[in-house]
């Protein structure tokens, strides 16, 4: 019984001879076509199903739409002389192949290679692998060969004993040796895609480092080669050639961005880093099928001819007999390839090509490496290398899943020579540091009056060596950083490239060593300054006698006029104030460095590109920072600002505004107070403050008269030696004098002094008062040459003694006072340690910045530590001053 159905065009009804489809249209058996109209287009009353003639005279079969007879697939005709592919012929992928050919056996692997637990039978491989390989091998079909190559690339160019896509490709490649090559490249066989460079051991280094590109690159726009012009031949998954295209516009960059920032990746010399996280649903939408790329570098040779150079690929996922050879540290084991893709959502489909893939493979890391030819002066490079790593993502909920993507371009050169030169500099300067430390230790031994070499001597040597070695590391790192900054940024034809992040580790280690050793030196100097022995000698004498009531006796008696202690307190307070006086303003230093780095834009000089501009457009790409360049810019600015402050302070401020060190010496003279301090056991400094007028406790009128007489040279000069003005001295005291000093000094620091000096029944305070007067009397008499057995001489230091910082003559019988016009007693103050403080704070700033890559945080922490150490220096210094001089700490402000 005939059924009525709808015509194919949907406009009429017609009787159907063989039933209806689900859509209500006429259905015909396999091999038949549906006929609904006659030759002139008139609608028949009843549709017919016509059998296509598959015999030798016509070789026709029904089309895919079932509405016309078309000629059979040629492979069917060639194999069976009919439109049927009957056994023993092989039907695969819609093609028919004769079983009598030399094609590999039917048992091939459709497994999709992947991460552990991610290998399974791919529906795409199962359906098309054998047919593509057969068409490529039997008919040398170019599209089929490309499709086979694509399947090998989708399988990570991996092969082992199983007959998979890459094994089939290798089989065809090895058995077509008679075919010609393309452009005389032995790895590129006619009709086959170029997938491999070969699997010989040691081949990769030859390809990457044996032959430079025949062109030059420059940082300057006048040169034509300032950009890396990459082009790609692109293919679809079925092997069809799509087009030639440049890589600009983010062809290989999955992370979205502006075109200018994307194209910055190919500006020569610009280190590029792009990272993002993309939703899996967006990737599946944007990349339903993979696109394959063969990458080339376009260049102009010395004859001004345009050429392209094939760019090799290092696929980190490639497995060679189950081994990830491309993850080996030795490049001799690498297997380089050619073709890449970004996203593969097809080979991960397990049962049906129309379903959501079980696994999607994404190029999560792409890195382009440019290697400079050693000793080049014209910007010659070796062939670039693309390193790519894929990740298999198990698709569960695409809208909630995301994947991290990175794309980078890095430039590198052989740094071994630079490392050797750095090590040589460290070795030579380190040897000089040993000599310097030995001299300092020898000078220290003389100053403590001990000829024995003991454990303390060895420890002191290592402390001195730490400081000198810190200076060595500092000089070498600053020199190295400035070298890279100047020569990299200023070069025209490229001959120098910045070290990579991994190559910077040695430099960062040197900076860390410099900071650690300088911190040790700073702490040693700080401890030395707050533990000095100091005493203020009061030259004032009583001005007569007064009547004094005797408590408890009801009478009066005659007593000397007491000498005021306020002058001593005043001088002690001024000494306390100048303990942390510096030649620079720490707050100004920190704020100025921040101004130049952040506001002016000097930090942009540390960016890893060829630009020397201090300003960058917000819309342009900002490269990552080089830690070496950040260090170089920071140290250069810090030193320039610090030295400028010191020059201004010493050359202008101290001369025309205020010189606190010289003012302190003047104060001592006006107050009739001398300062005797020992920074070592037998070495120290003396400030002669004895008033030339005899008294300092006087009224305003007499004080002004005395100062006027000095101004008019109507009285003697202030110097220790008559008719001289030398008030400051370096002193080397004899051991006998030091022993006498210690015996008296013990009573200032002990609750009970010796019976021969102090009354055993006196109170602690009274004992200290007696000890104070005893010390004042002893030191005053020592200065006045009263003690012939502990006398001293005054002389000038030799030039070599001043240079080496040590004394050649030992104070055996007599102490030695060295004239000191440079006020070197400031060495026990912050003022005289400015170089150490400046470098320590600079290194602290740089270490913090290298750790957090933030100048603002580094500046804040640097200023914070400055204030902390200044507070410690003042607080502990006050306590030491009070304990050594008997000055009440409450009067030290």
Secondary structure, 3 states (H helix, E strand, C coil): CCEEEECCCCCCEEEECCCECCCCEECCCCCEEEEEECCCCCEEEEEEEEECCCCCCCCEEECCCCCCEEECCHHHHHHHCCCCCCCCCEEECCEEECCCCCCCCCCCCCEECCCCCCCEECHHHHHHHHHHHHHHHHHCCHHHHHHHHHHHHHCCCCECCCCCHHHHHHHHHHCCCCCCEECCEEEEECCCCCCECCCCCCHHHHHHHCCECCCCCECCCCCCCCECEEEEEEECCCCCEEEEEECCCCCCCCCCCCHHHHHHHHECCCCEEEEEEEEHHHHHHHCCCCCEEEEEEEEECCCCCEEEEECEEEECCCCECCECHHHCCCHHHCCCECEEECEECCCCCCCCCCCCCCEEEEEEEEEEEEEECCCCCCCCEECCEEEEEEEEEECCCCCCCEEEEEEEEEEECCCHHHHHHHHHHHHHHHHHHHHHHHHHHHHHHHHHCCCCCCHHHHHHHHHHHHHHHHHHHHHHHHHHHHHHHHHHHHCCECCCCCCCCCCCHHHHHHHHHHHHHHHHHHHHHHHHHCCCEEEEEECCCCCCEEEEEECCCCEEEEEECCCCCHHHHHHHHHHHHHCCCCCCCHHHHHHHHHHHHHHHCHHHHHECCCCCCCCCCCCCCCCCECHHHHHHHHHHHHHHHHHHHHHHHHHHHHHHCCCHHHHHHHHHHHHCEEEEEECCCCEEEEECCCCCCCCCCCCHHHHHHHHHHHHCCCCCCCCCCCCCCCCEEEEECCHHHHHHHHHHHHHHHCCCCCCCCCCCCCCHHHHHHHHHHHHHHHHHHHHCCCCHHHCEEEECCCHHHHHHCCCCCCCCCCEEEEECCCCHHHHHCHHHHHHHHHHHHHHHHHHHHHHHCCHHHHHHHHHHHHHHHHHHHHHHHHHHHHHHHCCCHHHCC
